[in-house]
């Protein structure tokens, strides 16, 4: 909602499969500061985000607490549509704990180690480089 209030976007579409009761209260509290609409789309991200990206409106995609697999999907969709985005991923999958152990022994932040490990797969090198730059800047 802050992005809308500051003029970075014309409105906001919040995508989640179920709107929490607090959403209505937050929207009411922010309404005096919002020049554009705030809507809630209760569909899966894979259906709702591509549709929102095709709307033609100026937008910025912000994903908070996006599970690792959803974070990759969000980055891919935004990159292919050339839409600015920020993703705060969660739930890094380190099956077996090898990356966590390596990060600890090297004194490297676990999140940074997970990004580097993903880069090593070669599956998303351009996204990982972009994300790595954002992690370093922040």
Rosetta blueprint (number, residue, H / E / L):
1 X L
2 X H
3 X H
4 X H
5 X H
6 X L
7 X L
8 X L
9 X L
10 X L
11 X L
12 X E
13 X E
14 X E
15 X E
16 X L
17 X L
18 X L
19 X L
20 X L
21 X L
22 X H
23 X H
24 X H
25 X H
26 X H
27 X H
28 X H
29 X H
30 X H
31 X H
32 X H
33 X H
34 X L
35 X L
36 X L
37 X L
38 X E
39 X E
40 X E
41 X E
42 X L
43 X L
44 X L
45 X H
46 X H
47 X H
48 X H
49 X H
50 X H
51 X H
52 X H
53 X H
54 X L
55 X L
56 X L
57 X L
58 X L
59 X L
60 X L
61 X E
62 X E
63 X E
64 X E
65 X E
66 X E
67 X E
68 X H
69 X H
70 X H
71 X H
72 X H
73 X H
74 X H
75 X H
76 X H
77 X H
78 X H
79 X H
80 X H
81 X L
82 X L
83 X L
84 X L
85 X E
86 X E
87 X E
88 X E
89 X E
90 X E
91 X L
92 X L
93 X L
94 X L
95 X L
96 X L
97 X L
98 X H
99 X H
100 X H
101 X H
102 X H
103 X H
104 X H
105 X H
106 X H
107 X L
108 X L
109 X L
110 X H
111 X H
112 X H
113 X H
114 X H
115 X H
116 X H
117 X H
118 X H
119 X H
120 X H
121 X H
122 X L
123 X L
124 X L
125 X H
126 X H
127 X H
128 X H
129 X H
130 X H
131 X H
132 X H
133 X H
134 X H
135 X H
136 X H
137 X H
138 X L
